[in-house]
């Protein structure tokens, strides 16, 4: 069983269990999502606007899954941001 992360919330989306947390660094809200089951799986980080809904969490998961995010395998962090048109990859 993976280690418990304090303050993470759980969500079951399309029959997969994820855990997520929103932090507020200086640059704005930052959503971090990882799969609950694997240890050290690939992480999805999304920049969000000030007002956040749970639908944005599910939209971020769908965006990541459609664009190569593999939460069950190790890999580099996938970074994206929410715009008025939806989620897009962050510029490197």
N, C-alpha and C positions, 0 to 999 in steps of 0.2 A: 504494500500500500504506500502511495506517495506521502511525503511529509505534509502535515497540515500547515497551511499558510494563513497566518492571522489576518483577519479582515477581508479575506477573499470571499466572494459570493459564488454560489453554484448556479448553473443553468443547464437544463437539458434541452438541447436543440437538435432536431432531426435524429433523435435516439442516440445522441452522443453527449456525454457529460463533460462540461467545461467548467473551469473556475476563472473568475475575472475580478479585477479591481480597478478603480479609477483613482488616480493620483493627480494632484494639482501642482506640478512644478511651475516655475516662472513662465514657461511658454504656453500654458493653458492646460486643459484637462487631457490626461493621458490614460488611455484604456489599455490594460495588459490582459491578454487572454491566453490560456494554455489548457490542454486537455487534462482532465482530472486523473486519468489512469496512468499514463506513462511518467516516468521520471526523466527529466532533462529532454523533453520533447521540444520541438521548435515553438517559439513564442511569437505571438502576433501583438504588435504595439500600434495603436491608432491614436492620432491626435483628434480630439473632439472639441466642439464648441462649448460654450459655458453651460448651456442647458442640455442635459443628457437624459435619454430615455432608454428603457430596456430594449426597445426595438432597435436602437443603434448598436447595441451589443450583438443582437442576432444578425443585423445587416453586416457588421464587421466580420462575423464568423462566416457568413455566406460569401462575402468578398474574398476573404482569405482562402477558403476552400476552392473557389472558382479560379484562383490565381496562383496556385502552387504551394499554398501553406500545408505543411505536413506535421500536424500537432503530435503525431505518434512516433516521429523520427527525429533524431538530433539534427540540428541545422542552424544556420544564422537566423537572427531575429528578422521577421518580415515587418516592415514599417509602412504604414499608410496614414492617410488623413481624410477626414470628412469634409466635403465641400458641398456647395448647394446642389451639385449634380450627383452626389453620392460619394462613395469612397474611391480614392485614387492612390497610387503609390507616391510616397514622398520622394522628392528629388534628392539624390545622394549628396 
